[in-house]
Amino acid sequence: VSKVEGMIEQEAVAEHALALLLSVGRYVHRGYSSVRESKWSERARYLGIELFNKRVGIIGIGNIGSRVAEILNLGLRSHVSA
């Protein structure tokens, strides 16, 4: 794997980790299932939590973890503990 390919993979994996974090925090799967069942009145239950200005813990601050921390810190102003 070349250095450029490694950097591309690092970014992709970091963004995927962040997408999963947002999906869990916002109850995306539950909300999707509720909409599929036409339970529109339940939509307020799936707002979830905001990451903006929250403390987020990361276990492992290597290549991927450090990039996730950077995105959280700079993009969402989250306070990161590693």
N, C-alpha and C positions, 0 to 999 in steps of 0.2 A: 504494500500500500504506500503510495507516494505521500509526501507531506500535504500536498493540496487535497488529495482524496481523504486523508485523515481529518483535515480541517472541515471539509464538507460534511463528513460523517458526524463529526463532533457537533456541528451546528444543528444538523438534522435530529440527532438523538436528544440534544438539549431542548430543542423546540418541541419534540414529541413528549418528553418528560413534562414540560410545562403544559402542553395540551391535556395530558392525562390529569395533571394536578387541577387544572381549571374544570375539567369534566367532572371530576369527583366533587370538587368544592361547589359546583353549581348544579349538581344532581341531573346532569344532562340525560343520562340513560333513563332515569325514573320519569323525568319530564317528557321525554320522547314517547315512552310507553303510555303515559297518561294521555297524551295528545292522540296517539293511535287508537286509544279506546274512547275518544271523544269526551274526555273528562276535563273540559276546558275550565270549569269552575275551580279546579284544584291547582291552577297555574301558580298561585302565590306561594304554594308549598315548596316550589322548586327554585326559588331565587338563590338559595345557598348563601355562601359567604363571599365577601370581596377580599381580594389579596392586597388591594391598595392600602398602603401604610400599615400593614400587618407584620407581625414577626413570623418568619417562616424558618423552620429548621431543615437543614440538609445534612444527610449522613453521607459522607464521602465528598470531598471537595477537590477531586482530581480534575482532569480535563473537562468532563461533562458537568460535574457538580459546580465547578467554578463558573462555567458559562451560564448554567441555570441561575446561579446566584447573581451574576451580572445582569441578566435579563430582568430578574425579579427586582433587583435594587434600582437599576436605571429606568426600567420601563414602568414598574408598578410602585416604585418608592417603598418596597417592602424592606423590612429590617431582617437581614439574613443572619442566622446563627448556624455555624457549621461544626 
